């Protein structure tokens, strides 16, 4: 993992907390939330205020996320919105925190100028005792305040001001006036500069959770479902389908019925051939690394030579994508790649829906040899698999991601997963009649 850290691929974009003032504010917030403090003089925090250094010091990776359900957070600066979320237990948490910070940026800028903001993402479940409990997580409410209680006191002051303005004898109430003056010294003039956080409630929608071996929950799709990365729970769920990752035909049908995916070669405004070729390169690298091949300094010519050298050892994922690449460039016949084929999910990407990121995350788990998509869409799984890779593959993938992805993250994401219309006016050479007749890559087989 040291290689990933050095290249900014792990713990990258964290906020450095180094000044005594910020460390002091963090400790006050930490004590308020957990009753604990850190003795570190500098450390790094993610979007939620979680610090890997503090976690190591305390011996508790969940010190801000008790039971992995109600995530607590510490905001020292609105700039934390740019940081990642480490050790995510739910796919929606970072987006909720980022939206909260952006919606309240002016207020949080003023509040964090002198104090830390501590809070919690509150839902109706305190502890997950069974997978069925996940269906109660329908709405998340954010409760937050400074460690000095600025927001609470601002509300109290606003109520006193209203009372002062509405009650006939309030001008003569010396106790009320004294309380208003004392509170105003702490909050400022709330009549001219209201201190109030807006947009603190968020719908959970469809989501992924790390709990119970990893579950993708789609309660809000036309055909509702749960897809289990681990074993299928024995209990019944209030959905139409409960599937496991090895039920490839059933997952393909579920995604198609809900309009959640599209074939890469059918997508407009992208270089489908380049994307397919890169996926094939990742697969070739995996095969060569497993054979102990030195992978340093490979260029495009070397990659073609590598594929020829290991042609007999390359898995079906490679050969299926190669046939698809030839067809998309007009150099081959239409490949009949059904959902049972190992290359099937490599050839898809999420459609332009509200669940795009969740679906791309699922596709990354179904197509784990595509290291780039795995890193972008499912970092927890990437880090777990990375630890088991041969050293040659670790080095090559880390160098590739640092060179090709880190320098332009937004551009890479747009090229791979964006849904901008093709402004050229040209329609890609996709045989729509055939696609419509047999599905994205061939007829989806019967349900498993």
C-alpha positions in Angstrom: 0.0 0.0 0.0 3.0 2.3 0.5 3.3 2.6 -3.3 -0.3 3.8 -3.6 0.1 6.3 -0.8 3.3 7.8 -2.4 1.5 8.3 -5.7 -1.6 9.9 -4.1 -3.8 6.9 -4.9 -4.6 6.1 -1.3 -5.3 8.8 1.4 -5.0 11.3 -1.4 -6.7 14.8 -1.1 -7.0 14.5 2.7 -7.0 17.8 4.6 -3.8 18.4 6.7 -4.5 19.5 10.2 -1.3 21.0 11.6 -1.9 24.2 13.4 -2.4 24.1 17.2 -5.7 26.0 16.8 -7.2 23.5 14.4 -5.9 20.5 16.5 -7.5 22.1 19.6 -10.9 22.6 17.8 -10.7 19.0 16.5 -10.1 17.7 20.0 -13.0 19.7 21.4 -15.3 18.2 18.8 -13.9 14.7 19.2 -14.4 14.9 23.0 -18.0 16.1 22.5 -18.8 13.3 20.1 -16.8 10.4 21.6 -15.4 11.4 24.9 -11.9 10.9 23.5 -9.0 13.1 22.5 -5.9 12.8 20.3 -2.4 13.6 21.4 -1.2 14.0 17.8 0.1 17.4 16.8 -0.7 17.0 13.1 -2.8 14.5 11.1 -5.0 14.3 8.0 -8.8 14.1 7.8 -11.3 13.1 5.2 -14.6 14.7 4.3 -16.1 13.5 7.6 -13.2 14.4 9.8 -12.0 10.9 10.1 -8.3 10.6 10.4 -6.3 7.4 9.7 -3.6 8.5 12.0 -6.0 9.2 14.9 -7.7 5.9 14.2 -4.3 4.1 14.6 -3.6 6.0 17.7 -6.9 5.1 19.3 -6.9 1.6 17.9 -10.4 2.1 16.5 -11.3 2.4 12.8 -14.9 3.2 13.8 -14.2 6.0 16.3 -16.4 8.4 14.3 -18.8 5.7 12.9 -20.0 3.6 15.9 -21.5 0.3 14.6 -20.9 1.5 11.1 -24.4 3.0 10.9 -24.8 6.6 12.1 -21.7 8.4 10.7 -20.4 11.2 12.9 -18.4 14.1 11.4 -16.1 16.9 12.3 -15.8 19.9 10.0 -12.8 22.2 10.4 -13.1 23.8 7.0 -15.6 23.7 4.1 -12.7 22.6 1.9 -13.2 19.1 3.3 -15.9 18.7 0.7 -13.1 17.9 -1.8 -11.7 15.1 0.3 -12.6 11.4 -0.1 -14.5 9.4 2.5 -12.4 6.6 4.0 -13.8 3.3 5.2 -17.2 3.9 3.6 -20.0 1.7 4.9 -22.6 3.2 2.6 -22.2 4.5 -1.0 -24.4 7.5 -0.3 -22.5 8.9 2.7 -19.9 11.0 0.9 -22.5 12.5 -1.5 -24.7 13.4 1.4 -21.9 15.1 3.3 -20.7 16.9 0.1 -24.2 18.2 -0.6 -24.6 19.3 3.0 -21.4 21.3 2.9 -22.1 22.9 -0.5 -25.7 23.8 0.5 -24.5 25.5 3.6 -21.1 26.7 2.4 -21.5 30.4 3.6 -22.8 29.4 7.0 -20.1 26.7 7.5 -17.4 29.2 6.4 -18.5 31.6 9.1 -18.9 28.9 11.8 -15.6 27.2 11.1 -13.7 30.5 11.2 -13.6 30.2 15.0 -14.8 26.7 15.9 -15.3 23.2 14.7 -18.7 21.9 13.5 -19.6 18.5 14.9 -22.5 16.4 13.9 -24.1 13.1 12.9 -25.9 11.6 10.0 -29.0 10.3 11.8 -31.3 7.6 10.6 -34.0 5.5 12.3 -31.6 2.5 12.9 -29.0 2.5 15.7 -27.6 -0.9 15.0 -28.0 -3.3 12.1 -29.0 -6.7 13.6 -30.2 -8.2 10.3 -30.1 -7.3 6.6 -33.8 -6.5 6.6 -33.0 -3.5 8.9 -31.4 -1.8 5.9 -34.8 -1.2 4.4 -35.6 1.2 7.2 -32.8 3.5 6.1 -35.0 5.7 3.9 -34.1 9.2 5.1 -31.0 10.7 6.6 -31.2 13.8 8.8 -28.0 15.8 9.6 -27.7 17.2 13.1 -24.9 19.6 13.5 -23.6 22.5 15.7 -20.3 24.1 16.7 -18.7 22.7 19.9 -19.7 26.0 21.5 -23.4 25.6 20.5 -23.5 28.6 18.2 -26.5 27.4 16.2 -28.5 26.4 19.3 -27.7 29.8 20.9 -28.6 31.6 17.6 -32.0 29.8 17.6 -32.5 30.9 21.2 -31.5 34.5 20.4 -33.9 34.5 17.4 -36.7 33.4 19.7 -35.9 36.1 22.2 -35.8 38.7 19.5 -39.2 37.6 18.3 -40.5 37.7 21.9 -39.0 41.2 22.4 -40.7 42.5 19.2 -44.1 40.9 19.9 -44.7 41.2 23.6 -46.1 44.6 24.7 -44.0 45.0 27.9 -40.8 43.4 26.6 -39.1 46.9 26.5 -39.2 46.8 30.3 -38.0 43.2 30.8 -34.4 43.8 31.9 -33.7 40.1 32.3 -34.8 39.4 28.7 -32.7 42.3 27.4 -29.6 41.2 29.4 -30.0 37.6 28.0 -30.2 38.9 24.5 -27.1 41.0 24.8 -25.2 38.2 26.4 -26.2 35.7 23.7 -25.6 38.2 20.9 -22.0 38.5 22.0 -21.6 34.8 21.1 -23.7 34.6 18.0 -23.5 38.1 16.4 -26.5 39.9 15.0 -28.8 37.1 13.9 -31.4 39.6 12.5 -28.9 40.9 9.9 -26.8 37.7 9.5 -28.9 34.7 10.3 -27.0 31.6 11.3 -29.0 28.7 10.2 -28.2 25.4 8.4 -30.5 24.6 5.5 -31.1 21.3 3.6 -30.3 18.9 6.4 -32.5 16.1 5.2 -31.7 13.6 2.4 -33.4 10.6 0.9 -31.4 7.4 0.9 -32.7 5.9 -2.3 -30.9 3.0 -3.8 -27.5 2.3 -2.3 -24.6 -0.1 -1.5 -23.5 -1.1 1.9 -20.4 -2.9 3.2 -22.6 -4.6 5.9 -23.5 -8.3 5.6 -20.8 -9.1 3.1 -21.7 -6.3 0.8 -25.2 -5.6 -0.6 -26.5 -3.5 -3.5 -30.1 -2.4 -2.6 -32.5 -1.3 -5.3 -35.8 -0.8 -3.5 -36.7 2.1 -5.8 -36.4 0.6 -9.3 -39.4 -0.6 -11.3 -38.3 -4.2 -10.7 -36.9 -3.9 -7.1 -34.0 -6.1 -6.0 -31.0 -6.8 -3.8 -27.7 -8.1 -5.2 -25.5 -9.8 -2.6 -21.7 -9.8 -2.9 -21.6 -12.5 -0.2 -24.0 -15.3 0.6 -27.7 -14.8 0.1 -29.4 -14.1 3.4 -32.0 -16.6 4.5 -34.5 -14.0 5.5 -37.1 -12.5 3.0 -36.7 -9.0 1.7 -39.5 -6.7 0.5 -38.2 -6.7 -3.1 -38.9 -8.6 -6.3 -35.5 -10.2 -6.7 -32.7 -11.3 -4.4 -29.6 -12.3 -6.3 -26.0 -13.2 -5.8 -23.0 -12.1 -8.0 -22.7 -15.6 -9.5 -26.3 -15.3 -10.9 -25.0 -13.5 -14.0 -28.0 -14.1 -16.2 -30.5 -12.9 -13.6 -28.4 -9.8 -12.9 -28.2 -9.0 -16.6 -31.9 -9.3 -16.9 -32.5 -7.2 -13.8 -30.2 -4.4 -15.1 -31.8 -4.5 -18.5 -35.4 -4.5 -17.3 -34.7 -1.4 -15.2 -32.8 0.4 -18.0 -29.7 0.7 -15.8 -27.0 -0.2 -18.3 -25.9 0.4 -21.9 -23.3 -1.3 -24.1 -20.1 0.7 -24.4 -20.1 0.5 -28.2 -23.6 1.9 -28.3 -22.8 5.0 -26.2 -22.4 8.2 -28.1 -19.6 10.8 -27.7 -17.0 8.3 -26.4 -14.1 6.4 -28.0 -15.5 3.0 -27.5 -12.6 1.3 -29.2 -10.0 2.9 -26.9 -12.0 2.0 -23.8 -12.3 -1.7 -24.9 -8.6 -1.8 -25.8 -7.6 -0.5 -22.4 -9.8 -3.1 -20.7 -8.0 -5.8 -22.7 -4.7 -4.3 -21.7 -5.6 -4.7 -18.0 -6.5 -8.3 -18.6 -3.2 -9.0 -20.5 -1.3 -7.3 -17.6 -3.0 -9.6 -15.1 -2.1 -12.7 -17.1 1.5 -11.7 -17.7 2.0 -10.6 -14.1 0.8 -14.0 -12.9 3.5 -15.6 -15.0 6.2 -13.4 -13.4 6.8 -11.3 -16.5 8.7 -8.0 -16.0 6.1 -5.3 -16.8 8.2 -2.1 -16.4 8.4 0.4 -19.3 5.8 -1.2 -21.6 4.5 0.9 -24.5 1.7 0.3 -27.0 3.9 -1.9 -29.2 5.0 -3.9 -26.1 1.3 -4.4 -25.1 0.5 -5.9 -28.5 3.5 -8.2 -28.3 2.5 -9.2 -24.7 -0.9 -10.2 -25.9 0.5 -12.3 -28.7 3.0 -14.0 -26.3 0.3 -15.0 -23.8 -2.5 -15.6 -26.3 -3.0 -19.2 -25.2 -3.2 -18.1 -21.5 -5.5 -15.1 -21.9 -8.9 -15.7 -20.3 -12.2 -15.6 -22.2 -12.8 -12.0 -21.0 -10.0 -10.9 -23.3 -11.0 -12.8 -26.3 -14.7 -11.7 -26.0 -13.7 -8.0 -25.8 -11.3 -8.5 -28.7 -14.1 -9.8 -30.9 -16.3 -6.9 -29.8 -13.5 -4.4 -30.6 -13.1 -5.9 -34.1 -16.8 -5.6 -34.7 -17.0 -2.0 -33.5 -14.2 -1.0 -35.9 -15.8 -2.8 -38.8 -13.1 -5.5 -38.9 -15.1 -8.4 -37.7 -18.5 -10.1 -37.4 -21.1 -9.4 -34.7 -19.9 -11.4 -31.6 -22.6 -13.3 -29.8 -21.6 -12.5 -26.2 -24.5 -13.5 -23.9 -24.7 -12.7 -20.2 -23.1 -16.0 -19.3 -19.9 -15.0 -21.1 -17.1 -13.7 -18.9 -16.7 -10.6 -21.0 -20.4 -9.5 -20.8 -20.2 -7.1 -17.9 -16.9 -5.7 -19.1 -18.7 -4.5 -22.2 -21.3 -2.4 -20.3 -21.5 0.9 -18.4 -24.2 2.5 -16.4 -27.0 4.3 -18.3 -27.7 7.9 -17.6 -29.9 7.5 -14.5 -29.8 8.7 -10.9 -28.2 5.4 -10.0 -25.3 5.7 -12.4 -22.6 5.7 -9.8 -24.1 2.7 -7.9 -24.5 0.7 -11.1 -20.9 1.4 -12.2 -19.8 0.3 -8.7 -21.7 -3.0 -9.2 -20.2 -3.4 -12.7 -16.8 -2.9 -11.3 -17.3 -5.8 -8.9 -18.6 -8.0 -11.7 -15.6 -7.1 -13.9 -12.7 -6.9 -11.4 -9.9 -7.3 -14.0 -10.6 -3.7 -15.2 -8.4 -2.1 -12.6 -9.1 1.5 -13.6 -12.9 1.1 -13.3 -12.4 -0.8 -10.0 -10.3 2.1 -8.6 -12.6 4.8 -9.7 -15.9 3.1 -8.8 -15.2 0.8 -6.0 -12.1 1.8 -4.0 -12.8 -0.4 -1.0 -12.7 -3.5 -3.3 -9.8 -2.2 -5.2 -7.6 -1.8 -2.1 -8.7 -5.3 -0.9 -7.8 -7.0 -4.2 -4.6 -4.9 -4.7 -3.1 -6.5 -1.6 -3.2 -9.9 -3.2 -1.8 -9.0 -6.7 1.7 -9.9 -7.8 4.3 -7.1 -7.3 4.6 -6.6 -11.1 0.9 -5.9 -11.5 0.8 -3.6 -8.4 3.6 -1.5 -9.8 2.2 -1.3 -13.4 -1.4 -0.4 -12.2 -0.1 2.1 -9.7 2.0 3.8 -12.4 -0.8 3.7 -14.9 -3.3 5.3 -12.5 -0.9 8.0 -11.4 0.0 8.8 -15.1 -3.4 8.4 -16.8 -6.0 9.1 -14.1 -4.6 11.4 -11.4 -3.5 14.1 -13.8 -7.1 14.6 -15.1 -9.7 12.8 -12.9 -12.7 14.7 -14.2 -11.7 14.2 -17.8 -11.1 10.5 -17.3 -14.5 10.0 -15.6 -16.2 12.0 -18.4 -14.5 9.9 -21.0 -15.5 6.6 -19.4 -18.8 7.3 -17.7 -20.1 10.6 -18.9 -23.3 11.0 -20.9 -22.7 14.1 -22.9 -24.4 14.2 -26.3 -22.3 13.7 -29.4 -22.0 17.2 -30.8 -20.6 15.9 -34.1 -24.0 14.9 -35.4 -22.6 11.6 -36.5 -24.2 8.4 -35.2 -21.7 5.7 -34.2 -21.6 2.6 -36.4 -23.9 0.5 -34.2 -26.3 -1.9 -35.8 -29.4 -0.8 -33.9 -31.7 -3.3 -35.4 -29.5 -6.2 -34.3 -29.0 -4.7 -30.8 -32.7 -4.2 -30.3 -33.4 -7.7 -31.4 -30.9 -9.6 -29.3 -30.2 -7.2 -26.4 -27.0 -5.3 -25.7 -24.5 -8.2 -26.4 -26.8 -11.1 -27.3 -29.9 -12.6 -25.9 -30.1 -12.6 -22.2 -30.6 -16.2 -21.1 -33.3 -17.5 -18.9 -33.4 -16.4 -15.3 -31.3 -18.4 -12.8 
